[in-house]
Amino acid sequence: QVQLVESGGGLVQPGGSLRLSCAASASGRIFNIYTMGWHRQAPGKQRELVATMTRGGNTNYADSVKGRFTISRDNAKNTVYLQMNSLKPEDTAVYYCNADGVATIATIKDYWGKGTLVTVSS
């Protein structure tokens, strides 16, 4: 019933910027999403946490992206964003949106998006 749809991925040169978006939607009302965030999986590597943000604004970042990436949320739109600056080739990965504690009239569940590809290359 609940779907996460990512957008904003693409090809960018080293040092460039991208902004990812992820919107949660459902046929009925979403009352609350406790945590929204981003994970990524690079070729040949395991999936890793990039950044998360609670509804109340608490954030958590991977050390590799601190100072370069910024996570934000629009709770009214059930949307999370990831502003990525000073991108490096090592940031190349499929970025997955995650939402934990998605509360509808019927359930409280966790969801994952299908991913959006970010490629940092000259």
C-alpha positions as CSV (number, residue, x, y, z in Angstrom):
1,Q,0.0,0.0,0.0
2,V,2.8,2.4,0.8
3,Q,5.4,3.2,-1.9
4,L,8.6,5.1,-1.8
5,V,9.7,6.7,-5.1
6,E,13.2,8.1,-5.5
7,S,14.3,10.7,-8.0
8,G,17.2,12.9,-8.8
9,G,19.9,10.4,-9.7
10,G,22.1,10.7,-12.7
11,L,25.6,11.4,-14.1
12,V,27.6,14.2,-12.5
13,Q,31.3,15.2,-12.7
14,P,33.6,15.0,-9.7
15,G,33.0,18.1,-7.5
16,G,29.5,18.5,-8.7
17,S,26.2,18.3,-6.9
18,L,23.0,16.4,-7.0
19,R,19.8,16.5,-5.0
20,L,17.9,13.2,-4.4
21,S,14.2,13.2,-3.4
22,C,12.1,10.4,-2.0
23,A,8.3,10.6,-1.5
24,A,6.2,8.2,0.4
25,S,2.7,7.7,-0.8
26,A,-0.3,5.6,0.0
27,S,-4.0,5.2,-1.0
28,G,-5.0,6.3,2.5
29,R,-3.5,8.8,4.9
30,I,0.1,8.4,6.3
31,F,-0.1,9.6,9.8
32,N,3.6,9.4,10.7
33,I,7.0,8.3,9.5
34,Y,9.5,8.0,12.3
35,T,12.7,7.8,10.4
36,M,13.5,8.5,6.7
37,G,16.9,8.1,5.2
38,W,19.3,6.9,2.5
39,H,21.5,3.9,2.0
40,R,23.7,3.2,-0.9
41,Q,25.3,0.2,-2.6
42,A,28.4,0.6,-4.8
43,P,29.4,-2.0,-7.3
44,G,31.0,-5.0,-5.6
45,K,30.3,-3.6,-2.1
46,Q,27.7,-4.1,0.6
47,R,24.9,-1.7,1.2
48,E,25.8,1.0,3.7
49,L,24.0,3.8,5.6
50,V,24.5,7.3,4.1
51,A,22.2,9.5,6.3
52,T,19.0,9.3,8.3
53,M,16.7,11.8,9.9
54,T,13.9,11.3,12.4
55,R,10.6,13.2,12.3
56,G,11.9,15.4,15.1
57,G,15.0,16.4,13.2
58,N,17.7,14.1,14.7
59,T,20.3,13.2,12.0
60,N,22.9,10.6,11.5
61,Y,25.6,10.6,8.7
62,A,28.2,8.2,7.5
63,D,31.7,9.5,8.2
64,S,32.5,9.4,4.5
65,V,29.8,12.0,3.7
66,K,29.9,14.3,6.6
67,G,30.4,17.9,5.6
68,R,29.4,17.1,2.0
69,F,25.9,15.7,2.2
70,T,22.8,17.1,3.9
71,I,19.6,15.3,4.7
72,S,16.3,17.1,5.1
73,R,12.6,16.3,5.4
74,D,9.3,17.8,4.5
75,N,7.0,16.0,6.9
76,A,3.9,17.5,5.4
77,K,4.8,16.0,2.1
78,N,6.2,12.7,3.5
79,T,9.4,13.5,1.6
80,V,13.1,13.2,2.4
81,Y,15.9,14.8,0.4
82,L,19.6,14.3,0.2
83,Q,21.7,17.2,-1.0
84,M,25.0,15.9,-2.2
85,N,27.9,18.4,-2.8
86,S,31.5,17.9,-3.7
87,L,30.8,14.6,-5.2
88,K,33.6,12.0,-5.6
89,P,33.9,9.0,-7.8
90,E,33.7,6.9,-4.6
91,D,30.1,8.2,-4.2
92,T,29.0,6.2,-7.3
93,A,26.3,3.8,-6.1
94,V,22.6,3.0,-6.2
95,Y,21.0,5.1,-3.6
96,Y,18.0,3.6,-1.8
97,C,15.4,5.5,0.2
98,N,14.2,4.0,3.5
99,A,11.3,4.8,5.7
100,D,10.9,3.2,9.1
101,G,7.8,3.3,11.2
102,V,5.4,4.3,8.5
103,A,2.0,4.6,10.2
104,T,-1.3,4.3,8.3
105,I,-4.8,3.6,9.6
106,A,-4.1,-0.1,9.5
107,T,-0.3,-0.8,10.0
108,I,3.1,0.4,11.1
109,K,5.7,-0.9,8.7
110,D,9.1,-0.3,7.1
111,Y,9.6,0.3,3.4
112,W,12.4,0.6,0.9
113,G,12.5,2.3,-2.5
114,K,13.7,0.7,-5.6
115,G,16.8,2.9,-5.8
116,T,18.2,5.6,-8.0
117,L,21.7,5.4,-9.7
118,V,24.2,8.1,-9.0
119,T,27.3,8.1,-11.2
120,V,30.2,10.4,-10.5
121,S,32.7,10.4,-13.4
122,S,34.6,12.6,-15.7
